Amino acid sequence: MRSGRLAAIAASVLVTAACAAPGGVPGISTLPPAPTPGATAGASSSAEPSATLSVSATPSASPGERRAEIDAATLKPSASPTTAAVKAPPGDDPVRMPPPRLSKFSYVFPVRGCRVTYARKQLVLPKTTIWAGKGCPFVAPVSGVVHEVNARNRWKSSTDHGADREGRFVSIVGADGVRYFGGHLDAVAPGIRAGVPVSAGQVLGRIGDSGNAKGAGSNLYFAVSWPTSSRYWWVRRGMVDPWSYLDAWLHGNPTLSPAQQVAAVRAGVGATPRCRTLCKSKPVKKPQRPIPSQSGEPEVDTG
């Protein structure tokens, strides 16, 4: 009986101590308020103290505001002088994709194995001059058949016949139906004659300065047109600007074909248009007959 009473007294003491200890929610005080200055001195001390809520001076940020602060810190981190520069790890070499195939034909640049330069604008005729060292190989830009061959340099400055201005030359008609012409050759390759089939890259001749290029430096007169008879020699001199195709064959896409543009120009001007530029040869001066001079005394009729 006595032990039971002792246990009850101990439990009562523990409960009283727990209630007297300050605690509760953070930021809210459960202690009695401090006396207000100037309060009435005769206030009753036996009055029950009232609980007062004390709110923290700094309000806690809302979840949205904390999210904005985190985002701002992530997007614009403050620079630190002690932060080392971050280097990206080395990557693999870029993957080179083949150019798109634009036609069923494959072309090569008409000069092989030599350093070249060429004009990319039309000066007088729709052709280009490919400057290269003497003896550099002129090759077939596409597979086809040899169309015309002139192995003799017939050009003379005194006559300047239009058909002879390009000196030694070779032209082929490609499998694409386009004629490719190379002039000012120093020599025609052995075995190259009209009707012989050739493959792309096959040597047709050697670059030189024959024809009216004499003394101007070795170069290849390169022109693109459609096939005609030799009677219409001005067509083979060029009907389509070739440099965009040369650029593609040399550096970009070997399948870019001039066939569509050549067909369009032919449809517009006809298969055998009239010559309109640099057509006439130099006039040939006929030798003058000497006029007999009068000498001696004039005849006198004495009757």
C-alpha positions as CSV (number, residue, x, y, z in Angstrom):
1,M,0.0,0.0,0.0
2,R,2.8,2.3,0.9
3,S,4.7,1.5,-2.3
4,G,1.7,2.3,-4.4
5,R,1.4,5.8,-2.8
6,L,5.1,6.5,-3.5
7,A,4.7,5.6,-7.2
8,A,1.7,7.9,-7.5
9,I,3.6,10.8,-5.9
10,A,6.6,10.3,-8.3
11,A,4.3,10.3,-11.4
12,S,2.7,13.5,-10.2
13,V,6.1,15.2,-9.8
14,L,7.2,14.1,-13.3
15,V,4.0,15.5,-15.0
16,T,4.3,18.8,-13.1
17,A,8.0,19.2,-14.3
18,A,7.1,18.4,-17.9
19,C,4.3,21.0,-17.9
20,A,6.5,23.7,-16.3
21,A,9.4,23.3,-18.9
22,P,9.3,25.7,-21.8
23,G,8.5,24.1,-25.1
24,G,6.0,24.1,-28.0
25,V,6.2,25.2,-31.6
26,P,9.4,27.0,-32.8
27,G,9.0,30.7,-33.0
28,I,6.0,30.8,-30.5
29,S,6.9,31.5,-26.8
30,T,5.0,29.9,-23.9
31,L,6.8,32.0,-21.3
32,P,4.8,34.8,-19.5
33,P,5.3,38.3,-21.0
34,A,7.7,40.7,-19.4
35,P,6.1,43.4,-17.3
36,T,5.2,46.5,-19.3
37,P,6.9,49.7,-18.2
38,G,4.6,52.1,-16.5
39,A,2.1,49.4,-15.5
40,T,0.0,50.1,-12.3
41,A,2.0,49.3,-9.2
42,G,-1.0,48.0,-7.4
43,A,-1.8,45.3,-9.9
44,S,-2.8,42.1,-8.3
45,S,0.0,39.5,-8.3
46,S,-2.4,36.7,-8.0
47,A,-3.8,37.3,-11.4
48,E,-3.4,34.3,-13.9
49,P,-0.8,35.1,-16.5
50,S,-2.1,35.1,-20.1
51,A,-0.2,33.3,-22.8
52,T,1.3,35.7,-25.5
53,L,2.2,34.6,-29.1
54,S,5.7,35.9,-30.1
55,V,6.2,35.7,-33.9
56,S,9.8,35.7,-35.2
57,A,10.9,39.0,-36.8
58,T,12.1,37.3,-40.0
59,P,9.3,35.5,-41.8
60,S,10.2,32.1,-43.4
61,A,10.3,32.2,-47.3
62,S,7.5,30.4,-49.2
63,P,8.3,27.3,-51.3
64,G,7.9,29.3,-54.5
65,E,10.4,32.0,-53.4
66,R,12.9,29.4,-52.3
67,R,12.6,27.7,-55.7
68,A,13.2,31.0,-57.5
69,E,16.4,31.6,-55.4
70,I,17.6,28.1,-56.2
71,D,17.0,28.6,-59.9
72,A,18.7,32.0,-60.0
73,A,21.7,30.5,-58.2
74,T,21.8,27.7,-60.7
75,L,21.5,29.8,-63.8
76,K,23.8,32.5,-62.7
77,P,26.3,31.1,-60.2
78,S,28.6,33.6,-58.5
79,A,32.1,33.6,-59.9
80,S,34.7,32.3,-57.5
81,P,38.3,33.2,-58.0
82,T,39.3,29.9,-56.6
83,T,37.2,27.9,-58.9
84,A,39.3,26.1,-61.6
85,A,38.3,26.3,-65.2
86,V,36.4,23.2,-66.3
87,K,37.7,21.6,-69.5
88,A,35.4,19.6,-71.7
89,P,36.6,16.0,-72.2
90,P,38.1,15.3,-75.6
91,G,35.5,14.0,-78.1
92,D,35.7,11.8,-81.2
93,D,36.5,13.2,-84.6
94,P,33.5,14.6,-86.6
95,V,31.8,12.1,-88.8
96,R,32.1,13.0,-92.5
97,M,29.0,12.3,-94.4
98,P,29.2,11.7,-98.1
99,P,27.6,14.4,-100.3
100,P,24.2,13.6,-101.8
101,R,24.1,11.9,-105.1
102,L,22.7,14.3,-107.6
103,S,22.9,12.2,-110.8
104,K,23.8,8.7,-111.9
105,F,27.1,10.0,-113.4
106,S,30.5,10.5,-111.7
107,Y,32.8,13.3,-112.8
108,V,36.4,14.2,-112.2
109,F,38.2,17.5,-112.6
110,P,39.7,17.8,-116.1
111,V,43.2,18.4,-115.0
112,R,44.9,15.7,-112.9
113,G,47.9,15.9,-110.5
114,C,48.7,19.6,-111.0
115,R,48.1,22.8,-109.2
116,V,45.4,24.8,-111.0
117,T,43.6,28.1,-111.0
118,Y,40.6,29.1,-113.1
119,A,38.3,32.1,-113.7
120,R,34.8,31.9,-112.2
121,K,33.2,34.6,-114.4
122,Q,32.3,35.0,-118.0
123,L,34.6,37.4,-119.9
124,V,33.7,37.0,-123.6
125,L,32.4,33.4,-124.1
126,P,30.8,30.9,-121.7
127,K,34.0,28.9,-121.0
128,T,36.9,29.1,-118.6
129,T,40.6,29.1,-118.7
130,I,42.3,26.6,-116.4
131,W,45.8,27.7,-115.7
132,A,48.2,24.8,-115.2
133,G,51.8,23.9,-115.9
134,K,52.8,22.8,-119.4
135,G,52.5,19.1,-119.9
136,C,49.9,18.6,-117.2
137,P,47.4,15.9,-118.2
138,F,44.0,16.9,-119.6
139,V,41.7,14.0,-118.7
140,A,38.1,13.0,-119.6
141,P,35.8,14.5,-117.0
142,V,33.3,11.7,-117.5
143,S,33.1,8.4,-119.4
144,G,32.1,8.8,-123.0
145,V,33.3,8.7,-126.6
146,V,35.9,10.9,-128.4
147,H,34.1,13.3,-130.7
148,E,36.7,15.5,-132.4
149,V,40.5,15.6,-132.4
150,N,42.8,18.2,-133.9
151,A,46.4,17.2,-133.5
152,R,47.8,20.0,-135.6
153,N,48.2,23.6,-134.7
154,R,46.7,25.4,-137.7
155,W,46.2,28.8,-136.1
156,K,48.0,31.8,-137.7
157,S,47.9,35.3,-136.3
158,S,47.7,36.7,-139.8
159,T,44.4,34.9,-140.5
160,D,42.9,34.2,-137.0
161,H,40.4,31.7,-138.3
162,G,37.8,31.1,-135.7
163,A,37.9,27.3,-136.0
164,D,41.7,27.3,-135.4
165,R,41.9,29.6,-132.4
166,E,42.0,26.8,-129.8
167,G,45.0,25.1,-131.5
168,R,45.3,21.4,-130.7
169,F,42.1,20.1,-129.0
170,V,40.1,17.1,-128.1
171,S,36.4,16.9,-127.4
172,I,34.3,14.0,-126.1
173,V,30.6,13.4,-125.8
174,G,30.0,12.0,-122.3
175,A,27.6,9.3,-121.3
176,D,25.4,12.2,-120.0
177,G,25.0,13.5,-123.6
178,V,27.2,16.6,-123.0
179,R,30.2,17.6,-125.1
180,Y,33.4,18.5,-123.2
181,F,36.1,20.5,-125.0
182,G,39.7,21.0,-124.1
183,G,41.9,23.3,-126.2
184,H,45.4,24.9,-126.3
185,L,46.9,21.5,-125.9
186,D,50.6,20.9,-126.4
187,A,49.9,17.3,-127.6
188,V,47.1,14.8,-128.1
189,A,47.5,11.6,-126.1
190,P,48.4,8.5,-128.2
191,G,45.5,6.4,-129.4
192,I,43.0,9.3,-128.9
193,R,40.9,9.6,-132.1
194,A,37.3,10.1,-133.0
195,G,35.0,7.2,-132.0
196,V,37.3,5.8,-129.3
197,P,35.6,5.1,-125.9
198,V,37.2,6.7,-122.9
199,S,36.6,6.5,-119.2
200,A,36.5,9.2,-116.6
201,G,40.0,10.3,-115.7
202,Q,41.6,8.9,-118.9
203,V,44.3,11.1,-120.3
204,L,43.3,12.9,-123.5
205,G,46.2,15.2,-124.0
206,R,48.8,17.5,-122.5
207,I,48.3,21.1,-121.6
208,G,50.2,23.7,-123.6
209,D,49.7,27.1,-125.3
210,S,48.8,26.2,-128.9
211,G,46.4,28.3,-131.0
212,N,46.0,32.0,-130.0
213,A,47.3,31.2,-126.5
214,K,50.9,31.4,-127.8
215,G,53.0,33.4,-125.4
216,A,50.2,33.8,-122.9
217,G,51.2,30.8,-120.7
218,S,50.1,27.2,-120.7
219,N,46.4,26.7,-120.0
220,L,43.5,24.6,-120.8
221,Y,40.6,26.1,-122.7
222,F,37.6,24.2,-121.2
223,A,34.1,24.4,-122.5
224,V,30.8,22.7,-122.1
225,S,28.1,22.4,-124.9
226,W,26.2,19.8,-126.9
227,P,27.5,17.8,-129.9
228,T,27.3,19.3,-133.4
229,S,29.1,18.8,-136.6
230,S,32.5,20.6,-137.0
231,R,30.8,23.0,-139.3
232,Y,29.3,24.7,-136.2
233,W,32.6,25.2,-134.5
234,W,31.4,28.1,-132.5
235,V,29.1,25.8,-130.4
236,R,32.0,23.7,-129.2
237,R,33.7,26.9,-127.8
238,G,31.1,26.8,-125.0
239,M,27.4,27.4,-124.4
240,V,27.2,26.9,-120.6
241,D,29.3,28.5,-117.8
242,P,31.4,25.6,-116.4
243,W,33.0,26.9,-113.2
244,S,30.2,25.8,-110.8
245,Y,30.6,22.2,-112.0
246,L,34.4,22.5,-111.8
247,D,34.1,23.6,-108.2
248,A,31.9,20.7,-107.3
249,W,34.1,18.1,-109.1
250,L,37.2,19.5,-107.4
251,H,36.1,20.1,-103.9
252,G,32.5,19.1,-103.3
253,N,30.2,16.7,-105.2
254,P,31.5,14.6,-108.1
255,T,27.9,13.8,-109.2
256,L,26.8,17.4,-110.1
257,S,25.9,17.1,-113.7
258,P,25.6,20.0,-116.3
259,A,23.3,17.8,-118.5
260,Q,20.1,19.5,-117.4
261,Q,21.4,23.1,-117.9
262,V,22.9,22.2,-121.3
263,A,19.6,20.7,-122.4
264,A,17.8,23.9,-121.3
265,V,20.1,26.2,-123.2
266,R,19.9,24.1,-126.3
267,A,16.1,24.2,-126.1
268,G,16.2,28.0,-125.9
269,V,18.7,28.7,-128.7
270,G,18.3,25.7,-131.0
271,A,20.8,22.9,-131.8
272,T,22.7,25.0,-134.4
273,P,22.5,28.7,-133.4
274,R,24.2,31.4,-135.4
275,C,27.6,32.6,-134.4
276,R,27.4,36.0,-132.7
277,T,30.7,36.5,-131.0
278,L,34.3,36.4,-132.4
279,C,33.1,34.9,-135.6
280,K,35.0,36.6,-138.4
281,S,38.6,35.9,-139.4
282,K,41.0,38.7,-140.2
283,P,40.5,40.0,-143.8
284,V,43.1,38.7,-146.2
285,K,44.7,41.5,-148.1
286,K,44.9,40.7,-151.8
287,P,48.2,41.5,-153.4
288,Q,48.0,44.6,-155.6
289,R,49.1,44.4,-159.2
290,P,52.0,46.8,-160.0
291,I,50.9,49.7,-162.2
292,P,53.3,50.1,-165.2
293,S,55.1,53.4,-165.2
294,Q,55.6,55.6,-168.3
295,S,59.1,56.1,-169.4
296,G,60.9,57.7,-172.4
297,E,59.8,60.5,-174.6
298,P,56.1,60.7,-175.5
299,E,55.2,59.7,-179.0
300,V,54.6,62.6,-181.4
301,D,52.6,62.3,-184.5
302,T,54.4,64.3,-187.2
303,G,51.8,63.6,-189.9
